[in-house]
Amino acid sequence: MKKFSWLFVLMLTLSFVLAACGGGGSDEETTEEATTGEESTEEGETSGDSASGEDWVENITVLTGGEAGVYFPLGVAMADIIDSELEDVSATGVSSGASVSNAEQLNNGEAQLALVQNDIAYYGAEGTNMFDEPLDNYSGVFTIYPETIQLVTLADSGIESVSDLEGRRVAVGDVGSGTEANATQILEAHGISVEDLDAQFLDFADASTNLQDGNVDAAFVTAGTPTGAIQELSASADVSLVSFDQEAIDGLMEEYTYYTQQEIPADAYENFDSTATTVAVQAMLIASNDIPEDQMYEITRAIFENLDDLANAHVRGEELTVDTAEDGMSIDLHPGVQQYYEEQ
């Protein structure tokens, strides 16, 4: 009986000792797991920082406009800046059909950046006018310069006002371009329509060639001044710019708030007196929402740190500044762009 009691006490004591050892082991393992967890978290944070560019878009297409306009040299210069400043990113500026088609292509994922007019960017975002439904896959980057709507004709054409265009052969811009939209609105403000003309849907370069050859009588051109196509035309033919009626301008600005009245000075072009009263919209850059926020931040930073390259590409590039980048901004900014501006 004593032997049995002693054995029972020994076994009971041993079980307490083992339980204590086991408890100590669990606490130690818990501490190790906590430490390992902290280390894993730190490693994860480090991994996240180092992988900030892993989801970047490697090949960027910048949609511009016709080669004779202002969009093309500026867009190509922007692409060159991105290509040289962002590691492992290739960028190319390409000629395109301009604003309307640029907005649609960007929205469809066919490009990543595009130059457009601020009115067209707004119409696309809202799904109004020439857009059947909202385009929701692009955001604003910056506005650059006023785009003047110029009505150019040969000096001996007899066209001295917009009303004189009735029945004449008039280039109203490429199909789906911002110029076509502007021409339509300006004609309507003067009480006529595209149907009242012998409308020719031509880009800047083709319009200039056809004016020189006598195949069209006048052309609408929406671009920064001086516009290459008009300057080239004036070197070989006597041309003039037609003023818009003040009443029509007032009505246009009341109905479409993105328009501003613009006075073209006599020395805007080298070869002729270009004095004219007209209207303007704003040229702007838009970006695909598929571009990650941190990449868009770096793209914006790169462009603003290399503004001399834009100025060298075209005189209108001199007008881009951080202070004026949001003037006339008609749509929401890309988050990466917004972050850049907030830090300036």
VENGITA-V993051 format. One record per residue. N is the residue number from 1. SS is DSSP state (2 for helix, 1 for strand, 0 for the rest). PHI is phi in radians with two decimals (* if undefined). OMEGA is omega in whole degrees, -180 to 180 (NA if undefined). Layout:
# VENGITA-V993051
n=<N N>
ss=<SS SS>
phi=<PHI PHI>
omega=<OMEGA OMEGA>
This chain:
# VENGITA-V993051
n=<1 2 3 4 5 6 7 8 9 10 11 12 13 14 15 16 17 18 19 20 21 22 23 24 25 26 27 28 29 30 31 32 33 34 35 36 37 38 39 40 41 42 43 44 45 46 47 48 49 50 51 52 53 54 55 56 57 58 59 60 61 62 63 64 65 66 67 68 69 70 71 72 73 74 75 76 77 78 79 80 81 82 83 84 85 86 87 88 89 90 91 92 93 94 95 96 97 98 99 100 101 102 103 104 105 106 107 108 109 110 111 112 113 114 115 116 117 118 119 120 121 122 123 124 125 126 127 128 129 130 131 132 133 134 135 136 137 138 139 140 141 142 143 144 145 146 147 148 149 150 151 152 153 154 155 156 157 158 159 160 161 162 163 164 165 166 167 168 169 170 171 172 173 174 175 176 177 178 179 180 181 182 183 184 185 186 187 188 189 190 191 192 193 194 195 196 197 198 199 200 201 202 203 204 205 206 207 208 209 210 211 212 213 214 215 216 217 218 219 220 221 222 223 224 225 226 227 228 229 230 231 232 233 234 235 236 237 238 239 240 241 242 243 244 245 246 247 248 249 250 251 252 253 254 255 256 257 258 259 260 261 262 263 264 265 266 267 268 269 270 271 272 273 274 275 276 277 278 279 280 281 282 283 284 285 286 287 288 289 290 291 292 293 294 295 296 297 298 299 300 301 302 303 304 305 306 307 308 309 310 311 312 313 314 315 316 317 318 319 320 321 322 323 324 325 326 327 328 329 330 331 332 333 334 335 336 337 338 339 340 341 342 343 344>
ss=<0 2 2 2 2 2 2 2 2 2 2 2 2 2 2 2 2 2 2 2 2 2 2 2 2 2 2 2 2 2 2 2 2 2 2 2 2 2 2 2 2 2 2 2 2 2 2 2 2 2 0 0 0 0 0 0 0 0 1 1 1 1 1 0 0 0 0 0 0 2 2 2 2 2 2 2 2 2 2 2 2 2 2 2 2 0 0 0 0 1 1 1 1 1 0 0 0 0 2 2 2 2 2 2 2 2 2 0 0 0 0 0 1 1 1 1 1 2 2 2 2 2 2 2 2 2 0 0 0 0 0 0 0 0 0 0 0 1 1 1 1 1 1 1 1 1 1 1 1 1 1 1 1 1 0 0 0 0 0 0 0 2 2 2 2 0 0 0 1 1 1 0 0 0 0 0 0 2 2 2 2 2 2 2 2 2 2 2 2 0 0 0 0 2 2 2 0 1 1 1 0 0 0 2 2 2 2 2 2 2 2 2 2 0 0 0 0 1 1 1 1 1 1 0 0 0 0 2 2 2 2 2 2 2 0 0 0 0 1 1 1 0 0 0 0 2 2 2 2 2 2 2 2 2 2 0 0 0 0 1 1 1 1 1 0 0 0 0 0 0 0 0 0 0 0 1 1 1 1 1 1 1 1 1 1 1 1 1 0 0 0 0 2 2 2 2 2 2 2 2 2 2 2 2 0 0 2 2 2 2 2 2 2 0 2 2 2 2 2 0 0 0 0 0 0 0 0 0 0 0 0 0 1 0 2 2 2 2 2 2 2 2 0 0>
phi=<* -1.10 -1.10 -1.12 -1.12 -1.08 -1.12 -1.11 -1.12 -1.10 -1.16 -1.12 -1.10 -1.08 -1.14 -1.11 -1.10 -1.12 -1.11 -1.12 -1.10 -1.09 -1.10 -1.11 -1.15 -1.16 -1.11 -1.16 -1.15 -1.10 -1.11 -1.12 -1.12 -1.12 -1.11 -1.06 -1.09 -1.12 -1.12 -1.11 -1.09 -1.10 -1.12 -1.11 -1.12 -1.10 -1.10 -1.10 -1.15 -1.26 -1.73 -1.05 -1.80 -1.16 -1.75 -1.18 -1.35 -1.42 -2.04 -1.96 -1.84 -1.88 -1.43 -2.04 -2.99 -1.18 -1.15 -1.60 -1.67 -1.58 -0.97 -1.07 -1.12 -1.20 -1.14 -1.13 -1.11 -1.10 -1.09 -1.10 -1.11 -1.08 -1.07 -1.56 -1.65 -1.81 -1.14 1.08 -2.14 -1.90 -2.31 -2.41 -1.63 -2.22 -1.22 -2.66 -1.43 1.36 -0.82 -1.10 -1.15 -1.07 -1.09 -1.19 -1.14 -1.11 -1.09 -1.49 1.45 -1.47 -2.73 -2.02 -2.34 -2.73 -1.60 -2.54 -1.45 -1.15 -1.21 -1.20 -1.04 -1.17 -1.02 -1.13 -1.13 -1.57 1.25 -2.08 0.96 -1.42 -1.91 -1.33 -2.61 -1.06 -1.71 -1.91 -1.98 -2.49 -2.41 -1.44 -2.05 -2.86 -1.69 -2.07 -2.75 -1.22 -1.78 -1.48 -1.47 -1.91 -1.87 -1.84 -2.60 -1.34 -1.05 -1.78 -1.34 1.43 -1.63 -2.08 -2.61 -1.09 -1.11 -1.26 -1.37 -0.97 1.37 -1.65 -1.45 -2.24 -1.38 -1.90 1.77 -1.13 -1.03 1.38 -1.56 -1.12 -1.05 -1.06 -1.11 -1.12 -1.05 -1.05 -1.19 -1.19 -1.06 -1.10 -1.13 -1.68 1.49 -2.27 -2.32 -1.05 -1.15 -1.40 -1.92 -1.66 -1.27 -2.08 -1.66 -2.24 -1.36 -0.98 -1.12 -1.17 -1.09 -1.09 -1.08 -1.25 -1.11 -1.12 -1.46 1.41 -1.52 -2.33 -1.72 -2.78 -2.58 -1.53 -2.35 -1.84 -2.94 -1.19 -1.70 -1.34 -1.61 -0.94 -1.09 -1.27 -1.08 -1.16 -1.11 -1.20 -1.35 -2.20 -2.61 -1.45 -2.14 -2.60 -1.87 -1.70 -1.38 -1.58 -1.18 -1.06 -1.09 -1.17 -1.10 -1.06 -1.17 -1.12 -1.21 -1.25 -1.41 -2.14 -1.22 -1.41 -1.40 -2.30 -1.26 -2.32 -1.81 -1.47 -1.30 -1.07 -1.71 -1.10 -2.15 -1.32 -1.72 -2.78 -1.33 -1.73 -0.94 -2.85 -1.84 -2.57 -2.31 -2.51 -2.00 -1.99 -1.39 -2.55 -1.87 -2.07 -2.30 -1.14 -1.23 -1.33 -1.32 -1.02 -1.01 -1.20 -1.22 -1.16 -1.04 -1.20 -1.10 -1.10 -1.04 -1.07 -1.13 -1.24 -1.53 -2.35 -1.12 -1.05 -1.14 -1.22 -1.09 -1.26 -1.29 -2.83 -1.00 -1.18 -1.14 -1.18 -1.50 -1.38 -2.46 -1.10 -1.15 -1.88 -1.08 -1.84 -1.18 1.30 -1.15 -1.75 -2.41 -1.16 -1.35 -1.13 -0.92 -1.16 -1.23 -1.01 -1.09 -1.08 -1.12 -1.14 -1.54 -1.49>
omega=<177 -180 180 -180 179 179 -180 180 -180 -179 180 179 -180 -180 177 -179 -180 179 179 179 180 -180 179 -179 -178 179 -178 -180 179 179 180 180 180 179 179 179 179 180 179 179 180 179 179 179 179 -180 180 -179 -175 -177 -174 -178 -175 -179 -180 174 -173 -178 -176 175 178 179 -175 -179 177 -175 -179 -179 -179 -179 -173 -180 179 -180 178 179 178 179 180 179 -180 -178 -176 -174 -178 -178 178 176 178 -179 -179 174 -176 175 -176 -180 177 -158 -174 179 178 180 -179 180 179 -179 -179 178 -180 178 -177 178 -180 173 -179 172 -178 178 -180 177 179 179 -180 -179 -179 -177 -179 -179 -175 -180 -177 179 -177 172 -170 -176 174 -180 -178 176 175 170 -172 -173 175 174 -175 174 -176 175 -174 179 175 -174 -178 -176 -176 179 -178 178 -180 -179 179 -178 -178 178 -178 178 -173 174 -175 180 178 179 179 -179 175 178 179 179 179 -180 180 -179 -179 177 -180 178 179 176 176 -179 179 -179 179 -178 164 -170 177 -177 -174 174 -175 -175 -179 178 180 180 -178 173 -179 -178 179 -179 172 -177 -179 -179 171 179 176 -176 175 177 -3 178 -175 -177 180 179 179 179 -177 178 -177 -180 176 -176 175 176 -176 177 174 178 -178 179 179 178 -180 179 179 -179 178 -178 -178 -170 -180 176 171 178 -176 175 177 -178 -178 -176 179 178 -174 -167 -180 176 -173 -179 179 176 -174 178 -179 169 180 171 -179 176 175 -177 176 176 177 177 -180 -175 -177 178 179 175 -178 177 -180 179 -178 -179 -178 177 -180 -178 178 180 178 179 179 -179 178 -177 179 177 179 -174 179 175 177 -177 -177 -173 -179 178 -180 178 -172 -180 179 178 171 -178 179 177 179 179 180 -179 -180 -179 -176 NA>
